Amino acid sequence: MAAKLTDVTTRIYEACGFQDITGQRITKVVGALKAIEAKVASIIAAFGDRGDTMDDGPRAAAPGAVELSLLNGPQLPTAAMDQSDIDRLLASFD
């Protein structure tokens, strides 16, 4: 009976140790997410929430700035350029 009690007690301690390690990991992740949230908030505060939409089409962007029209993701196959369009584009650089 003493051996069984020792075994059960050991498993309880191991479970508590696992819970402690898991809690520490979760605390680190929450801390990292809060730091990211603070950085994003400071960026929004610095640049302002201009309410830019991505449907406005191409814009004149400052050098090094990201054009909002480029943030729409890949084109649908029906709106994509075909090879002849790409050939004309590359030929214009000659």
The first five atom37 places (N, CA, C, CB, O) and aatype in JSON, in Angstrom:
{
  "aatype": [12, 0, 0, 11, 10, 16, 3, 19, 16, 16, 1, 9, 18, 6, 0, 4, 7, 13, 5, 3, 9, 16, 7, 5, 1, 9, 16, 11, 19, 19, 7, 0, 10, 11, 0, 9, 6, 0, 11, 19, 0, 15, 9, 9, 0, 0, 13, 7, 3, 1, 7, 3, 16, 12, 3, 3, 7, 14, 1, 0, 0, 0, 14, 7, 0, 19, 6, 10, 15, 10, 10, 2, 7, 14, 5, 10, 14, 16, 0, 0, 12, 3, 5, 15, 3, 9, 3, 1, 10, 10, 0, 15, 13, 3],
  "atom_mask": [
    [1, 1, 1, 1, 1],
    [1, 1, 1, 1, 1],
    [1, 1, 1, 1, 1],
    [1, 1, 1, 1, 1],
    [1, 1, 1, 1, 1],
    [1, 1, 1, 1, 1],
    [1, 1, 1, 1, 1],
    [1, 1, 1, 1, 1],
    [1, 1, 1, 1, 1],
    [1, 1, 1, 1, 1],
    [1, 1, 1, 1, 1],
    [1, 1, 1, 1, 1],
    [1, 1, 1, 1, 1],
    [1, 1, 1, 1, 1],
    [1, 1, 1, 1, 1],
    [1, 1, 1, 1, 1],
    [1, 1, 1, 0, 1],
    [1, 1, 1, 1, 1],
    [1, 1, 1, 1, 1],
    [1, 1, 1, 1, 1],
    [1, 1, 1, 1, 1],
    [1, 1, 1, 1, 1],
    [1, 1, 1, 0, 1],
    [1, 1, 1, 1, 1],
    [1, 1, 1, 1, 1],
    [1, 1, 1, 1, 1],
    [1, 1, 1, 1, 1],
    [1, 1, 1, 1, 1],
    [1, 1, 1, 1, 1],
    [1, 1, 1, 1, 1],
    [1, 1, 1, 0, 1],
    [1, 1, 1, 1, 1],
    [1, 1, 1, 1, 1],
    [1, 1, 1, 1, 1],
    [1, 1, 1, 1, 1],
    [1, 1, 1, 1, 1],
    [1, 1, 1, 1, 1],
    [1, 1, 1, 1, 1],
    [1, 1, 1, 1, 1],
    [1, 1, 1, 1, 1],
    [1, 1, 1, 1, 1],
    [1, 1, 1, 1, 1],
    [1, 1, 1, 1, 1],
    [1, 1, 1, 1, 1],
    [1, 1, 1, 1, 1],
    [1, 1, 1, 1, 1],
    [1, 1, 1, 1, 1],
    [1, 1, 1, 0, 1],
    [1, 1, 1, 1, 1],
    [1, 1, 1, 1, 1],
    [1, 1, 1, 0, 1],
    [1, 1, 1, 1, 1],
    [1, 1, 1, 1, 1],
    [1, 1, 1, 1, 1],
    [1, 1, 1, 1, 1],
    [1, 1, 1, 1, 1],
    [1, 1, 1, 0, 1],
    [1, 1, 1, 1, 1],
    [1, 1, 1, 1, 1],
    [1, 1, 1, 1, 1],
    [1, 1, 1, 1, 1],
    [1, 1, 1, 1, 1],
    [1, 1, 1, 1, 1],
    [1, 1, 1, 0, 1],
    [1, 1, 1, 1, 1],
    [1, 1, 1, 1, 1],
    [1, 1, 1, 1, 1],
    [1, 1, 1, 1, 1],
    [1, 1, 1, 1, 1],
    [1, 1, 1, 1, 1],
    [1, 1, 1, 1, 1],
    [1, 1, 1, 1, 1],
    [1, 1, 1, 0, 1],
    [1, 1, 1, 1, 1],
    [1, 1, 1, 1, 1],
    [1, 1, 1, 1, 1],
    [1, 1, 1, 1, 1],
    [1, 1, 1, 1, 1],
    [1, 1, 1, 1, 1],
    [1, 1, 1, 1, 1],
    [1, 1, 1, 1, 1],
    [1, 1, 1, 1, 1],
    [1, 1, 1, 1, 1],
    [1, 1, 1, 1, 1],
    [1, 1, 1, 1, 1],
    [1, 1, 1, 1, 1],
    [1, 1, 1, 1, 1],
    [1, 1, 1, 1, 1],
    [1, 1, 1, 1, 1],
    [1, 1, 1, 1, 1],
    [1, 1, 1, 1, 1],
    [1, 1, 1, 1, 1],
    [1, 1, 1, 1, 1],
    [1, 1, 1, 1, 1]
  ],
  "atom_positions": [
    [[0.82, -1.18, 0.0], [0.0, 0.0, 0.0], [0.87, 1.26, 0.0], [-0.94, -0.01, 1.2], [0.54, 2.24, -0.66]],
    [[1.98, 1.23, 0.73], [2.88, 2.38, 0.79], [3.5, 2.66, -0.58], [3.99, 2.14, 1.83], [3.67, 3.82, -0.96]],
    [[3.83, 1.6, -1.32], [4.42, 1.77, -2.66], [3.41, 2.41, -3.6], [4.9, 0.4, -3.22], [3.74, 3.3, -4.38]],
    [[2.17, 1.95, -3.52], [1.12, 2.52, -4.38], [0.89, 3.99, -4.04], [-0.2, 1.72, -4.22], [0.73, 4.82, -4.94]],
    [[0.87, 4.31, -2.77], [0.7, 5.69, -2.34], [1.86, 6.55, -2.82], [0.57, 5.77, -0.81], [1.65, 7.68, -3.26]],
    [[3.09, 6.03, -2.73], [4.27, 6.75, -3.21], [4.18, 6.97, -4.72], [5.56, 5.98, -2.87], [4.51, 8.06, -5.21]],
    [[3.73, 5.96, -5.46], [3.6, 6.07, -6.92], [2.57, 7.14, -7.29], [3.19, 4.72, -7.53], [2.82, 7.97, -8.17]],
    [[1.42, 7.12, -6.63], [0.38, 8.1, -6.91], [0.86, 9.5, -6.56], [-0.91, 7.77, -6.14], [0.62, 10.45, -7.3]],
    [[1.54, 9.64, -5.44], [2.07, 10.94, -5.02], [3.1, 11.45, -6.02], [2.69, 10.84, -3.62], [3.12, 12.64, -6.33]],
    [[3.94, 10.56, -6.52], [4.94, 10.95, -7.52], [4.27, 11.44, -8.79], [5.88, 9.77, -7.83], [4.7, 12.44, -9.37]],
    [[3.22, 10.74, -9.22], [2.51, 11.18, -10.43], [1.85, 12.54, -10.22], [1.45, 10.15, -10.83], [1.81, 13.36, -11.13]],
    [[1.35, 12.78, -9.03], [0.75, 14.09, -8.72], [1.81, 15.18, -8.8], [0.08, 14.09, -7.32], [1.57, 16.24, -9.38]],
    [[2.98, 14.93, -8.23], [4.07, 15.92, -8.29], [4.52, 16.15, -9.73], [5.27, 15.45, -7.44], [4.8, 17.29, -10.11]],
    [[4.6, 15.09, -10.53], [5.0, 15.24, -11.94], [3.96, 16.08, -12.69], [5.17, 13.86, -12.62], [4.32, 16.94, -13.49]],
    [[2.68, 15.83, -12.43], [1.63, 16.6, -13.08], [1.71, 18.07, -12.69], [0.24, 16.04, -12.73], [1.55, 18.96, -13.52]],
    [[1.98, 18.31, -11.41], [2.11, 19.7, -10.94], [3.31, 20.38, -11.61], [2.27, 19.76, -9.41], [3.24, 21.55, -11.98]],
    [[4.41, 19.63, -11.75], [5.59, 20.18, -12.42], [5.29, 20.51, -13.87], [0.0, 0.0, 0.0], [5.72, 21.55, -14.37]],
    [[4.56, 19.62, -14.56], [4.19, 19.87, -15.95], [3.31, 21.1, -16.04], [3.46, 18.65, -16.55], [3.51, 21.94, -16.93]],
    [[2.34, 21.22, -15.14], [1.47, 22.39, -15.12], [2.28, 23.67, -14.92], [0.41, 22.25, -14.01], [2.0, 24.69, -15.54]],
    [[3.27, 23.61, -14.04], [4.1, 24.78, -13.77], [4.88, 25.18, -15.02], [5.07, 24.49, -12.61], [4.93, 26.36, -15.37]],
    [[5.49, 24.2, -15.7], [6.25, 24.49, -16.92], [5.33, 25.03, -18.0], [6.98, 23.23, -17.43], [5.66, 25.99, -18.69]],
    [[4.15, 24.41, -18.14], [3.19, 24.89, -19.13], [2.76, 26.31, -18.81], [1.97, 23.96, -19.19], [2.66, 27.15, -19.71]],
    [[2.5, 26.59, -17.55], [2.12, 27.93, -17.14], [3.2, 28.96, -17.44], [0.0, 0.0, 0.0], [2.9, 30.08, -17.85]],
    [[4.45, 28.57, -17.25], [5.56, 29.47, -17.55], [5.62, 29.76, -19.04], [6.89, 28.88, -17.06], [5.83, 30.9, -19.45]],
    [[5.44, 28.72, -19.87], [5.45, 28.92, -21.33], [4.31, 29.82, -21.77], [5.35, 27.56, -22.06], [4.5, 30.73, -22.58]],
    [[3.13, 29.58, -21.22], [1.98, 30.41, -21.59], [2.22, 31.85, -21.17], [0.68, 29.87, -20.94], [1.87, 32.78, -21.9]],
    [[2.8, 32.06, -20.01], [3.12, 33.41, -19.54], [4.09, 34.1, -20.49], [3.71, 33.37, -18.12], [3.94, 35.29, -20.77]],
    [[5.09, 33.36, -20.98], [6.04, 33.94, -21.95], [5.34, 34.32, -23.25], [7.18, 32.96, -22.23], [5.6, 35.4, -23.79]],
    [[4.47, 33.45, -23.75], [3.76, 33.74, -25.0], [2.85, 34.96, -24.83], [2.93, 32.51, -25.45], [2.81, 35.83, -25.7]],
    [[2.14, 35.02, -23.72], [1.26, 36.18, -23.46], [2.1, 37.45, -23.38], [0.45, 35.97, -22.16], [1.69, 38.49, -23.9]],
    [[3.25, 37.38, -22.74], [4.14, 38.54, -22.66], [4.61, 38.98, -24.03], [0.0, 0.0, 0.0], [4.66, 40.17, -24.33]],
    [[4.97, 38.0, -24.88], [5.41, 38.34, -26.24], [4.28, 38.97, -27.04], [5.93, 37.08, -26.97], [4.5, 39.94, -27.76]],
    [[3.08, 38.42, -26.92], [1.94, 39.0, -27.64], [1.62, 40.41, -27.16], [0.71, 38.11, -27.47], [1.26, 41.27, -27.96]],
    [[1.75, 40.66, -25.87], [1.52, 42.01, -25.35], [2.57, 42.98, -25.87], [1.53, 42.0, -23.81], [2.26, 44.13, -26.17]],
    [[3.82, 42.51, -25.99], [4.88, 43.37, -26.53], [4.61, 43.7, -27.99], [6.26, 42.69, -26.39], [4.81, 44.83, -28.42]],
    [[4.16, 42.7, -28.76], [3.82, 42.94, -30.17], [2.66, 43.91, -30.27], [3.48, 41.61, -30.88], [2.67, 44.82, -31.1]],
    [[1.65, 43.72, -29.42], [0.5, 44.61, -29.43], [0.92, 46.05, -29.12], [-0.55, 44.13, -28.42], [0.41, 46.99, -29.74]],
    [[1.83, 46.22, -28.18], [2.31, 47.56, -27.84], [3.07, 48.18, -29.0], [3.21, 47.5, -26.59], [2.92, 49.38, -29.27]],
    [[3.87, 47.38, -29.69], [4.61, 47.91, -30.85], [3.66, 48.33, -31.96], [5.61, 46.85, -31.39], [3.82, 49.39, -32.56]],
    [[2.66, 47.49, -32.24], [1.68, 47.83, -33.28], [0.93, 49.1, -32.9], [0.69, 46.66, -33.5], [0.69, 49.96, -33.74]],
    [[0.56, 49.21, -31.63], [-0.14, 50.41, -31.17], [0.73, 51.64, -31.33], [-0.57, 50.26, -29.71], [0.23, 52.71, -31.69]],
    [[2.03, 51.51, -31.05], [2.92, 52.67, -31.21], [3.1, 53.04, -32.67], [4.28, 52.4, -30.56], [3.23, 54.21, -33.01]],
    [[3.11, 52.05, -33.56], [3.21, 52.33, -35.0], [1.95, 53.04, -35.47], [3.43, 51.02, -35.81], [2.02, 54.01, -36.23]],
    [[0.79, 52.56, -35.02], [-0.47, 53.22, -35.4], [-0.49, 54.64, -34.86], [-1.68, 52.42, -34.87], [-0.96, 55.56, -35.54]],
    [[0.0, 54.82, -33.64], [0.02, 56.17, -33.06], [0.97, 57.08, -33.84], [0.44, 56.11, -31.58], [0.69, 58.26, -34.03]],
    [[2.11, 56.52, -34.28], [3.09, 57.33, -35.0], [2.6, 57.72, -36.39], [4.41, 56.57, -35.12], [2.79, 58.86, -36.83]],
    [[1.98, 56.78, -37.09], [1.55, 57.05, -38.46], [0.09, 57.45, -38.54], [1.79, 55.85, -39.31], [-0.36, 57.94, -39.58]],
    [[-0.64, 57.24, -37.48], [-2.05, 57.59, -37.47], [-2.89, 56.52, -38.14], [0.0, 0.0, 0.0], [-2.41, 55.8, -39.02]],
    [[-4.12, 56.42, -37.74], [-5.06, 55.49, -38.36], [-5.76, 56.27, -39.45], [-6.08, 54.88, -37.32], [-6.79, 56.9, -39.22]],
    [[-5.2, 56.23, -40.65], [-5.72, 57.02, -41.76], [-6.94, 56.4, -42.39], [-4.65, 57.22, -42.79], [-7.61, 57.04, -43.2]],
    [[-7.23, 55.16, -42.05], [-8.4, 54.5, -42.63], [-8.23, 54.22, -44.1], [0.0, 0.0, 0.0], [-9.22, 54.13, -44.83]],
    [[-6.98, 54.06, -44.55], [-6.74, 53.76, -45.96], [-7.41, 52.44, -46.33], [-5.22, 53.69, -46.26], [-7.37, 51.47, -45.57]],
    [[-8.01, 52.43, -47.49], [-8.57, 51.18, -48.0], [-7.66, 50.67, -49.08], [-10.01, 51.36, -48.54], [-6.9, 51.43, -49.68]],
    [[-7.73, 49.42, -49.33], [-6.86, 48.82, -50.34], [-7.54, 48.76, -51.69], [-6.44, 47.43, -49.91], [-6.97, 48.22, -52.64]],
    [[-8.75, 49.29, -51.81], [-9.49, 49.23, -53.05], [-9.38, 50.52, -53.86], [-10.94, 48.92, -52.78], [-10.09, 50.69, -54.85]],
    [[-8.51, 51.43, -53.45], [-8.41, 52.72, -54.11], [-7.57, 52.69, -55.37], [-7.83, 53.72, -53.16], [-7.5, 53.69, -56.09]],
    [[-6.94, 51.57, -55.67], [-6.08, 51.48, -56.85], [-4.69, 51.97, -56.53], [0.0, 0.0, 0.0], [-4.38, 52.26, -55.37]],
    [[-3.84, 52.06, -57.56], [-2.44, 52.48, -57.33], [-2.37, 53.89, -56.78], [-1.64, 52.4, -58.63], [-3.19, 54.75, -57.12]],
    [[-1.38, 54.12, -55.93], [-1.15, 55.44, -55.35], [0.3, 55.8, -55.55], [-1.52, 55.47, -53.85], [1.17, 54.93, -55.7]],
    [[0.55, 57.07, -55.55], [1.94, 57.52, -55.56], [2.49, 57.34, -54.17], [2.06, 59.01, -56.03], [2.01, 57.96, -53.22]],
    [[3.47, 56.5, -54.04], [4.02, 56.2, -52.72], [5.38, 56.85, -52.58], [4.13, 54.67, -52.5], [6.12, 57.02, -53.55]],
    [[5.7, 57.22, -51.36], [7.03, 57.76, -51.08], [8.06, 56.68, -51.31], [7.12, 58.32, -49.63], [7.74, 55.5, -51.15]],
    [[9.29, 57.05, -51.68], [10.31, 56.02, -51.9], [10.46, 55.13, -50.67], [11.66, 56.68, -52.25], [10.58, 55.61, -49.54]],
    [[10.44, 53.83, -50.92], [10.58, 52.88, -49.83], [9.28, 52.52, -49.15], [0.0, 0.0, 0.0], [9.25, 51.61, -48.32]],
    [[8.19, 53.22, -49.5], [6.89, 52.93, -48.88], [6.21, 51.8, -49.63], [5.99, 54.19, -48.85], [6.48, 51.58, -50.81]],
    [[5.34, 51.1, -48.98], [4.59, 50.02, -49.6], [3.33, 50.61, -50.19], [4.26, 48.9, -48.57], [2.58, 51.31, -49.51]],
    [[3.08, 50.32, -51.47], [1.85, 50.78, -52.1], [0.73, 49.87, -51.63], [1.98, 50.77, -53.65], [0.85, 48.65, -51.67]],
    [[-0.37, 50.47, -51.2], [-1.49, 49.7, -50.7], [-2.07, 48.79, -51.77], [-2.56, 50.61, -50.17], [-2.62, 47.74, -51.45]],
    [[-1.96, 49.18, -53.03], [-2.51, 48.35, -54.09], [-1.75, 47.03, -54.22], [-2.48, 49.09, -55.41], [-2.26, 46.08, -54.82]],
    [[-0.54, 46.97, -53.68], [0.25, 45.73, -53.75], [-0.1, 44.77, -52.63], [1.73, 46.05, -53.71], [0.4, 43.64, -52.61]],
    [[-0.93, 45.19, -51.69], [-1.24, 44.36, -50.54], [-2.5, 43.53, -50.74], [-1.39, 45.22, -49.33], [-3.01, 42.97, -49.77]],
    [[-3.02, 43.45, -51.95], [-4.25, 42.72, -52.21], [-4.05, 41.24, -52.41], [-4.93, 43.29, -53.4], [-5.03, 40.5, -52.51]],
    [[-2.83, 40.77, -52.46], [-2.58, 39.35, -52.64], [-2.54, 38.97, -54.11], [0.0, 0.0, 0.0], [-2.57, 39.84, -54.98]],
    [[-2.48, 37.68, -54.39], [-2.37, 37.23, -55.79], [-3.65, 37.53, -56.57], [-2.07, 35.73, -55.84], [-4.75, 37.6, -56.02]],
    [[-3.46, 37.71, -57.86], [-4.6, 37.99, -58.73], [-5.36, 36.71, -59.02], [-4.14, 38.65, -60.03], [-4.82, 35.61, -58.98]],
    [[-6.62, 36.9, -59.32], [-7.4, 35.77, -59.8], [-6.95, 35.44, -61.21], [-8.92, 36.08, -59.76], [-6.5, 36.34, -61.92]],
    [[-7.04, 34.21, -61.64], [-6.59, 33.84, -62.99], [-7.25, 34.67, -64.09], [-6.86, 32.37, -63.24], [-6.62, 34.92, -65.11]],
    [[-8.49, 35.09, -63.9], [-9.16, 35.88, -64.94], [-8.62, 37.3, -65.04], [-10.65, 35.92, -64.66], [-8.77, 37.93, -66.08]],
    [[-7.99, 37.81, -63.98], [-7.46, 39.18, -64.0], [-5.95, 39.22, -64.17], [-7.85, 39.89, -62.72], [-5.37, 40.3, -64.25]],
    [[-5.31, 38.07, -64.22], [-3.85, 38.02, -64.28], [-3.36, 38.33, -65.69], [-3.34, 36.64, -63.85], [-4.08, 38.16, -66.68]],
    [[-2.12, 38.79, -65.75], [-1.49, 39.05, -67.04], [-1.16, 37.72, -67.71], [-0.2, 39.91, -66.88], [-0.85, 36.73, -67.05]],
    [[-1.24, 37.7, -69.04], [-0.79, 36.5, -69.74], [0.62, 36.73, -70.24], [-1.75, 36.13, -70.91], [1.18, 37.81, -70.06]],
    [[1.21, 35.74, -70.87], [2.61, 35.82, -71.26], [2.88, 36.95, -72.24], [3.05, 34.51, -71.88], [3.94, 37.57, -72.18]],
    [[1.94, 37.24, -73.14], [2.16, 38.33, -74.11], [2.23, 39.68, -73.4], [1.04, 38.35, -75.17], [3.01, 40.55, -73.79]],
    [[1.43, 39.86, -72.35], [1.49, 41.1, -71.56], [2.86, 41.22, -70.88], [0.36, 41.13, -70.5], [3.45, 42.31, -70.84]],
    [[3.34, 40.14, -70.36], [4.65, 40.16, -69.69], [5.76, 40.42, -70.68], [4.9, 38.83, -68.96], [6.69, 41.16, -70.38]],
    [[5.68, 39.81, -71.86], [6.69, 40.04, -72.9], [6.72, 41.51, -73.31], [6.41, 39.16, -74.14], [7.8, 42.09, -73.47]],
    [[5.52, 42.13, -73.48], [5.46, 43.56, -73.84], [6.07, 44.42, -72.73], [4.01, 43.99, -74.11], [6.78, 45.39, -73.01]],
    [[5.78, 44.07, -71.48], [6.32, 44.82, -70.35], [7.84, 44.74, -70.33], [5.75, 44.29, -69.04], [8.51, 45.76, -70.15]],
    [[8.38, 43.56, -70.5], [9.84, 43.4, -70.47], [10.49, 44.06, -71.7], [10.22, 41.9, -70.41], [11.6, 44.57, -71.61]],
    [[9.82, 44.04, -72.83], [10.37, 44.68, -74.02], [10.42, 46.19, -73.87], [9.53, 44.31, -75.25], [11.27, 46.84, -74.48]],
    [[9.55, 46.75, -73.06], [9.56, 48.2, -72.87], [10.78, 48.69, -72.11], [8.31, 48.63, -72.13], [11.07, 49.89, -72.11]],
    [[11.53, 47.78, -71.45], [12.72, 48.16, -70.72], [13.97, 48.17, -71.59], [12.92, 47.22, -69.56], [15.03, 48.61, -71.15]],
    [[13.85, 47.69, -72.82], [15.04, 47.68, -73.71], [15.39, 49.02, -74.23], [14.82, 46.77, -74.85], [16.36, 49.15, -74.98]]
  ]
}
